[in-house]
């Protein structure tokens, strides 16, 4: 029998071990001699790895005007584990330069440790001033563990479009757990809202790295190996918007002293020309050292300037909904353009009066006339005819069919606008009324929906988009801000905005009948304020009843003023929806704002004969005192809800942990006291 050592198997095993040894030696040689990045890591004390943050992508309006500028600023970063290493940290000089005492220094260090830990760098002070930066630069060699990191921040020349553009801030620990931000590290800046957030990946660019040799005083000085190891930063891509910066600023000025919104869209593209949420604020407030403090102050205001009334505010649309009611009535076959209603000042067919502002005969002789005079009875009757339409076989099915129309028109769900926080409003269906009335209901229970009141809520963005649908006679594009990314109009991220939405395939004749009625609103009806010299305008006024719970009672507040329009009627280039809260009739406040914005966009000026209207809008203050009262009540409710939640949480924890009956009794007593 052969000795194992002499067998072929032994030679094979020995050869494998030899090959493995050669591979390991080669790998070690590669790591220690060839791969310089490991040499850099080993020489971290001598070589300083500096991350180069790229210039963030610019944002320009439709005419190439910058909506914001990039600025260079510095964050003071610290790696807590390195502070005071080898006793080289001059804490006294450091605190004197920053205006801190020992306790303040310790407090800031603790914040960093809680955020990033001791071994990773974190922001000790963000966006330091130029003066402070200069003083620190002279003495950085005294402050082991600290470094000044260059950042790209924003400033805003027009001080407009704050909610649309969004703001930058340090990435949060919670965001770092999101796969989207996996490549970020604590201290990086990120778009927190608006376009800055939605297009973060396109705007941020690609970071570079520079290796510098430290001198004997630990100061980074010369380039390591003449910069051959460095990688260049690549700047972010430019966003070109549909927004008209001049129109945006003008609209914000018209809406000053008011609460509400104005949205203008190009019907042919879905491009948003202006989006005003009022009251607005200067976006420069959310930059620099004071941004945290300013954000907190804005968040406390009763008028809620951080709330986007254009995409998050939900309103009953009032009479601006009547074109939609008429359109569905025509398409279903419930009415024709010649249909008239004998309104004598109200609608009585449901056993109680639904009031109409006109009482003279003939003001609802046909669709056009009823639209011009905004007859409530006419459109309540049309709505009932739609949901009770005989072909549907019952009101429950009829309402569901109506609901399908609304969803296809872009109501009841977010449209998909390229901005953060968009909400969808509310469109009721059969199940909604089944819950409300326990299955026992008919068209009279929701008849006022036909005139834009009741259980319906739309955002101003949705209302403006519906005007695009009518203006285009049957189609719309999802409203969006961005026209090009890095000069590319066909960027994959913009593909969904190229899709044409053609809901229900309604006949062009039906749209034309509605457009003719809306034109008559401006020429002979309730919307004469929107009449423009040489331009045919289609519009519709709306005066929306407004209620709120005040001290536990449903209380009627001042009506919302609403107006919609588009022009020129023959070839629409702009569609607008305006809501001015708690201000009265649609033609009094929303109408002038909409018509002035439309005139400004189409003619680049305002007719001298309409300057008085412009001055009236500029100087009006329509924010009601009860706004502040209702806000304080809401804040008190929120506080009580929070205390209830905490009390309940504490009770459960106490019972689960120790069964401490005394503590539980105390918590129960507090819980019911708050609840009371």
Helices and strands as residue ranges (DSSP letters): G 4-6, H 8-29, I 30-34, H 36-42, E 47-52, E 59-60, E 69-78, G 80-82, G 85-87, H 91-98, H 102-116, E 122-128, H 130-139, G 140-142, E 146-155, H 162-165, E 168-170, H 173-176, G 179-181, E 189-191, H 194-198, H 200-204, E 208-214, E 220-223, G 224-227, E 239-241, H 245-254, E 260-265, E 272-278, G 283-286, H 291-300, G 318-321, H 322-332, E 346-347, E 354-355, H 367-373, H 376-387, G 390-392, H 395-408, E 426-427, H 430-437, G 443-451, E 456-457, H 460-471, E 476-477, E 482-485, G 492-498, E 500-501, H 508-524, G 528-530, E 537-550, E 553-567, E 574-580, H 590-603, G 608-610, H 611-619, H 626-657, H 661-675
